[in-house]
Amino acid sequence: MSGLTFVEGVGHADHCQISVTHRPRTLRFVFHHILPQVCGGKTGAPNLISVCDGCHYSIHILMWNMANDVLNPPHINRGQLDYAMRGYQEARAAGTAQLIPKEA
């Protein structure tokens, strides 16, 4: 996970596109690659979302679970699940789902 906070032509990660409230208060926002870089994802606006660190880690855990047939917890943030599913489906379509890293 790169933890990019600025991307030329895109700008700064300055809010969370998933969670409106944060407890505890968010200290950092980063860009998440919807299709992970290791799976062929590019660093450009169509493949990036601005998220808080908590959502970023959660998305990666959910994607890894999907790629490894591990059940996800029953009560999870719908936005995190939606982006994890999108990234996982794109990795499957690219034939790179097995490369999704386990990051926590």
N, C-alpha and C positions, 0 to 999 in steps of 0.2 A: 504494500500500500504506500503510495507516494506521499500523500499528505500535502499536495500542492495547495498553496494559498493564493497564488497569482499565476495566470496564464496569459501570455501576450495575445492580444486580439479578443480575449474573453473578459479579462479584468480580475478583480479580487473576489475570493469566496468570502462573503460578508453576511450571510444569513443561512438558515436551514430551510431547504425547500420541502422538508418532511414534517418537522415538529415546530409548532408555533411557540410552545412554552418549553422551558428547559429547567429541570431540577436535578442536580444543582445547576447554577448558572453556567452557561457554556463559556469556555475560555477561548475556544478556537473553532473557526470554520475552515473547511478544506474542500477541494474539488474531489468528487468521487467519479471514477471512470465507470460508466454503466457497464460496458464490456471491458473487463479488466485488461490492462496493458499486456499482461503475460498471455492473455487469450487472443491478442490481436487488436485490442481497442486502441483507438487513436486519441491523442490529446487535442481535442477541438470541441467547440461549443455543442455540436450534436451528441457527443458522447460524455458530456460532463454535467454534473449537478453540484450545486453548492449545498453542503450539509455540515452539521455539527459533528464533532469527533464521535459522540455516542452513536448517532445514526450511522456514521461511516463504518464503525466497527460492527454494528449489528447487521448491516447489509452484507458485509463480507462473511460473517458467520452463517447467515441464512443461505447465501449462495453456496458456500462450502458444504453445508448440510444437504442441500438439494443435489449437488454433484456427487455426494457420497452416500445417498440413500439413508440419511440420518433424519429422523423426524424432527420437525421444528416444534418449539413450544406452542401450546394451544392459544395463548394470549400474547400476540405480538402486534406491533404497530403496523397498521395496514399500509402506510406509505413505504415503510422499510421493506415489507414483504413484496409490494408491487415492484420496487426497483430491483430487489434481489431476483425476483422471477424474471424480470426483463433481461437482466444481465446473464442469468443462467440460460435462458432460452437463446439469447444471441450467441453465447459460448457453445451451446449444443449445435446450433446451426453452422457455426464456424468449425465444428469438430474439435474444439479446444476445451470443453468443459472439464476434462480431467486435469487441466492446468490451473484451475481455480485454487488459489492458495488458502490455507487455513490461517487466518489472521485474527487475532483477538487482542 
